[in-house]
Amino acid sequence: MKKTIFLLAAFLLPCVWSAAAEKDERQYTILLTGASFASPNNGWFELGCRKLNAVPVNRAVGGESIASAANRMYQGTLFTKEEMEAADALVIMQVHDKDVYNEANLKENYTDYTLPFDYGDYAEAYDYVIKRYLSECYELRNDSSSKYFGTSAGKPAVVVLCTHWNDSRTVYNAAIRKLAAKWGFPLVEFDKYIGFSKNQVHPVTKEQVGLIYTGGDSQTVDGVKYGWHPENGEQAYIQRRMAAIFYALMQNVLY
């Protein structure tokens, strides 16, 4: 009996080690679209991807909005078909303080929208990006050049949404939570785990806590001054904290 158990263990352990090694060597690819809070000069996305053993494909551009992302998608410049097929997830961090959930003007199909978008209805542009991405991933089942050709579901489309980096943008943060719930998308809750809240000022500065992490960069909303863009670079505290929050969520998303 002992000999049988020993032989079984000797057989199974290499299999376990092999599976563990395969998991460790699995390299992901993650697409990101966004604006100034997500552009490569920040660092959180690249740090998080490195921890995840993922290739970061960062298409965020400072000054752009979700309408810009939709227009670039329409023009075929946001990402290529090959990049879409290789991506394990599309992360969207377009966080202007707008209502991105409003369903009043949404179309049934992404092809029903008139392009290019202006910068009026952020909910429409979000809807376009989401529906087009889901549709194009599914339609790879009919693309003879795709590895998903002939499958019943096409490419599994993983879309991840993000809150603002803190809780000062109340309109957007509330709307993106409703949008994530509507679609069943994972949500990177930076605002929940960043480590401070607009509801309590710093005990020493008597101002919003976020201001101490932005190097003086601020914006005023309803008479209150908040930190705007956090300090950039992979060594900056907020960038590292955001990377950790992103990493924790993506561990539950990637397969």
C-alpha positions in Angstrom: 0.0 0.0 0.0 2.8 2.4 1.0 4.6 1.6 -2.3 1.5 2.3 -4.2 1.0 5.7 -2.5 4.7 6.6 -3.1 4.4 5.7 -6.8 1.2 7.7 -7.2 2.8 10.7 -5.5 5.9 10.4 -7.7 3.6 10.4 -10.7 1.4 13.3 -9.6 4.0 15.8 -8.3 5.6 16.4 -11.7 2.1 17.0 -13.1 1.4 19.6 -10.3 4.8 21.2 -10.8 4.2 21.3 -14.6 0.8 22.9 -14.2 2.2 25.5 -11.7 5.0 26.3 -14.1 2.6 26.7 -17.0 0.5 29.1 -14.9 3.5 31.1 -14.0 4.7 31.3 -17.6 1.3 32.3 -19.0 1.7 35.8 -20.4 -1.4 37.9 -20.8 -2.1 40.9 -23.0 -4.2 43.8 -21.7 -5.5 46.7 -23.7 -6.1 50.1 -22.0 -7.9 53.1 -23.3 -8.2 56.3 -21.4 -7.0 59.9 -21.0 -4.5 61.7 -18.8 -5.1 59.5 -15.7 -4.2 56.4 -17.7 -1.6 57.6 -20.2 1.8 55.9 -20.0 3.5 58.7 -18.0 1.5 57.7 -15.0 2.8 54.2 -14.4 0.1 52.3 -12.6 -1.1 50.3 -15.6 2.4 49.2 -16.6 3.3 48.3 -13.0 0.1 46.3 -12.6 0.7 44.5 -15.8 4.3 43.6 -14.9 3.0 42.0 -11.7 0.4 40.1 -13.7 3.0 39.0 -16.2 1.0 40.8 -18.9 2.0 42.8 -21.9 0.6 46.3 -21.5 -0.9 47.9 -24.6 -1.6 51.4 -23.5 -3.6 53.5 -25.9 -4.6 56.3 -23.4 -4.0 59.8 -24.6 -4.1 62.9 -22.4 -6.9 65.2 -23.2 -9.0 62.6 -25.0 -12.5 61.4 -23.9 -14.6 58.3 -24.4 -15.8 60.0 -27.6 -12.2 60.1 -28.8 -11.9 56.4 -28.0 -15.1 55.6 -29.9 -13.9 57.7 -32.9 -10.5 56.0 -33.0 -12.3 52.6 -32.8 -14.4 53.6 -35.7 -11.4 54.7 -37.7 -9.5 51.5 -36.8 -6.7 53.3 -35.0 -7.5 52.4 -31.4 -6.2 48.9 -31.8 -5.8 46.4 -34.7 -7.7 43.2 -35.2 -4.6 41.3 -34.2 -4.3 43.2 -31.0 -7.9 42.7 -30.2 -7.6 39.0 -30.8 -4.5 38.7 -28.6 -6.0 40.8 -25.7 -7.1 39.0 -22.6 -9.0 42.1 -21.5 -10.0 45.6 -22.6 -9.7 48.1 -19.7 -11.5 51.5 -20.1 -10.5 54.4 -17.9 -12.3 57.4 -19.3 -13.2 59.2 -16.1 -14.5 62.7 -16.9 -17.1 63.6 -14.4 -20.1 62.9 -16.7 -23.1 60.7 -16.6 -21.9 57.6 -18.6 -25.0 55.6 -17.8 -27.9 57.7 -19.1 -29.9 55.4 -21.4 -32.1 58.0 -23.0 -30.3 58.2 -26.3 -28.7 54.8 -26.6 -29.1 52.7 -29.8 -29.9 49.1 -30.0 -26.9 48.3 -32.2 -23.5 50.1 -32.4 -24.0 50.4 -36.1 -27.0 52.7 -35.5 -24.8 55.5 -34.2 -23.8 58.4 -36.4 -20.0 58.8 -36.4 -17.8 60.6 -35.5 -19.0 61.4 -32.1 -18.9 64.9 -30.7 -18.2 65.4 -26.9 -21.8 65.8 -25.9 -23.3 62.5 -24.8 -20.7 60.4 -22.9 -23.2 57.5 -22.4 -23.6 57.1 -26.1 -19.9 56.9 -26.7 -19.4 54.3 -23.9 -22.3 52.3 -25.3 -20.7 52.4 -28.8 -17.3 51.2 -27.5 -18.8 48.4 -25.4 -21.2 47.1 -28.1 -18.7 47.3 -30.9 -16.0 45.5 -28.9 -18.4 42.7 -27.8 -19.7 42.4 -31.4 -16.3 42.2 -33.0 -15.0 39.7 -30.6 -18.0 37.5 -31.2 -17.8 37.9 -35.0 -14.3 36.4 -35.0 -16.1 33.1 -35.1 -16.7 33.8 -38.7 -13.2 35.1 -39.6 -11.3 32.3 -41.3 -8.0 34.0 -40.3 -8.8 34.0 -36.6 -8.0 31.2 -34.1 -11.6 31.6 -33.0 -12.9 30.7 -36.4 -15.7 28.1 -36.2 -16.2 28.4 -32.5 -19.7 29.0 -31.1 -18.9 32.0 -29.0 -16.1 33.7 -30.9 -13.5 35.4 -28.7 -14.5 35.7 -25.0 -14.8 39.4 -24.6 -13.5 40.7 -21.2 -14.2 44.4 -20.5 -13.1 46.0 -17.3 -14.3 49.5 -16.2 -12.6 51.9 -13.7 -13.7 54.5 -11.3 -11.8 57.8 -10.9 -8.7 57.5 -8.8 -10.5 59.0 -5.8 -14.1 59.7 -4.8 -14.3 63.4 -5.7 -16.0 62.8 -9.1 -19.4 61.8 -7.7 -21.4 61.9 -11.0 -19.0 59.7 -12.9 -18.3 57.2 -10.1 -22.0 56.6 -9.5 -22.7 56.2 -13.2 -19.8 53.9 -13.9 -21.0 51.6 -11.1 -24.4 51.4 -12.7 -22.9 50.8 -16.1 -20.7 48.0 -14.8 -23.7 46.4 -13.0 -25.8 46.7 -16.2 -23.3 44.7 -18.3 -21.9 42.5 -15.5 -18.4 44.0 -16.0 -15.7 43.9 -13.4 -14.9 47.3 -11.9 -11.6 48.6 -10.7 -12.7 50.6 -7.6 -9.8 53.0 -7.2 -12.0 55.4 -5.3 -12.9 52.8 -2.7 -9.4 51.5 -1.9 -7.2 54.5 -2.6 -6.9 55.2 1.1 -8.7 58.5 1.7 -12.1 60.2 1.0 -13.4 63.6 0.1 -15.6 63.3 3.2 -12.7 64.0 5.5 -10.0 66.6 5.2 -6.4 66.0 6.2 -5.9 66.7 10.0 -2.8 68.8 9.4 -3.4 70.7 6.1 -7.2 71.0 6.7 -7.6 70.5 3.0 -8.6 67.5 0.8 -6.1 64.6 1.3 -5.7 64.1 -2.4 -4.0 67.4 -2.7 -0.8 66.2 -1.0 -0.3 63.6 -3.8 -0.7 65.9 -6.8 2.2 68.3 -6.5 -0.2 71.2 -6.3 -2.3 70.2 -9.3 -5.9 70.9 -8.4 -9.4 71.4 -9.6 -12.3 73.1 -7.9 -15.7 71.5 -7.8 -18.6 73.2 -6.1 -16.2 75.5 -4.3 -14.0 72.7 -3.0 -10.4 72.2 -4.2 -9.5 68.6 -4.9 -6.3 67.0 -6.1 -6.4 66.6 -9.9 -3.6 64.6 -11.5 -1.6 62.5 -9.1 2.2 62.7 -9.4 3.5 60.6 -12.2 6.1 57.8 -12.4 6.3 54.3 -11.2 7.9 55.4 -7.9 5.0 57.8 -7.0 2.9 56.6 -4.1 -0.5 56.9 -5.8 0.7 55.2 -9.0 1.9 52.2 -6.9 -1.3 52.1 -4.9 -3.4 52.2 -8.1 -1.2 49.4 -9.5 -1.9 47.3 -6.5 -5.7 47.9 -6.7 -5.7 47.1 -10.4 -3.6 44.0 -9.9 -5.9 42.7 -7.1 -9.0 43.0 -9.3 -7.4 41.6 -12.4 -6.2 38.5 -10.6 -9.9 37.5 -10.3 -10.6 38.4 -14.0 -7.8 36.8 -15.9 -7.9 33.1 -16.6 
